[in-house]
Amino acid sequence: MYFEKEYTDGFFNVSSNHGFLPIKEPLAKLPSQYDALQYVIDRLHVNQANGILGIPNEIVKAVASIPNYLSLVEQENDVFILQALYRAYTFITSGFTLELSYQEFVKTGNYGVARALLPANIAEPLVCVSNKLKAYPWLDYHYAYSLGNYVKKDEIKGLHWDNLDMACKFVGSLDEIGFIMVHVYINEESPELVDYVMKYGKVNSDSSYKGNIMCNELLARAGITMQEINKRRREMWTASKHENYNDFRVFIMGIKGNDKIFPNGLIYENCFNGEPQYYRGQTGAQDNIIPMMDIFTGIVDYYPDNQLTQYLLDLRSYRPVCIQEFFNDLREYYKNNSIFEKFKKDLNFTGLIYLLCIVNEVYLFRNGHWQFVQKYIMSN
């Protein structure tokens, strides 16, 4: 049963203690033996004075100056160092390949063709560290851009987006920082939500337990938490101005699905037998809260059969393996233990109302996200 297992990779631990956030704060900097890599990361963002990406092709020289740390990476076993390395290398990869697209956008308003070859001094250690984490060697949401990329400004304060900075960044603007740190702020509520999902399974599977009072109470609390999550989601409008989204959007794009930017994929030098690779871009749709609630409530049983659904299901493989396993077990349990069917059978009308409240909050989240798409992407 999903509520009897531990889902962890040492960095994430899906539980009532941590939810979908790392088990402790990510490293802000790489260890000293990777100083050359950290040096480039610190100067990567466009808005920094003399920033590498602010000068056309300057990143080529910077990347060439980074030693090939493959032998060091091969020896690493500390998952927090591996995550920081993965984060750094994927930022360098996106910055290096998509810098040409960015420069063309600055000139013409259209994204240009990206670089098609990632040099071996970046490609080899990146592929190595991604294999250790069982992740794709491309910028992702969990280990790289968002959940594993926050730094507290004031250590004693919480995870409000205004108290967070990014360890790695592309443009360094308040809009970029606010945009992605809102996701961390939302996930501050995930431990509580995971706790209710775990406890519901335990109560529901307890053969000695009679009645629906505790089930109803857990759903009621989950609904209140979802309301808070939606409240935090709406703070995106304050945290990041939608008209400035294009300043950094290109750097979080993927290879797959962007044929005009990567017409022939991306070659990782000395890797994959020289075959071009295709990976999807970083997106908040890789977050875990809504997919978890889809499975828990049974919404997943009513997904429409269309391209968007196929895309969302494809994104499941872009999550950490421990979270993928959690979703698989959660799905397996609720296929046979539908909350909706149980409450109908029991004539538990109060429980059905609480279930509907959660479904409504999921709808509001999705509808709010669609409003983001309209303003942040389509309007630009």
Salt bridges, closest charged atoms under 4 A:
GLU25 OE2 - LYS152 NZ 3.49
ASP42 OD1 - LYS29 NZ 2.93
GLU99 OE1 - ARG115 NH1 2.92
ASP165 OD1 - LYS169 NZ 2.94
GLU188 OE1 - ARG232 NH1 2.86
GLU189 OE2 - ARG232 NH2 3.14
ASP195 OD2 - LYS199 NZ 3.13
GLU217 OE2 - ARG221 NE 2.90
GLU228 OE2 - ARG232 NE 2.90
GLU235 OE1 - HIS160 NE2 3.39
GLU243 OE1 - HIS242 NE2 3.50
ASP294 OD2 - ARG366 NH2 2.47
ASP301 OD1 - ARG331 NH1 2.87
ASP314 OD2 - LYS256 NZ 3.44
ASP314 OD2 - ARG280 NE 2.66
ASP329 OD2 - LYS5 NZ 3.01
GLU332 OE1 - LYS335 NZ 3.51
GLU341 OE1 - LYS344 NZ 3.69
ASP346 OD2 - LYS342 NZ 3.30
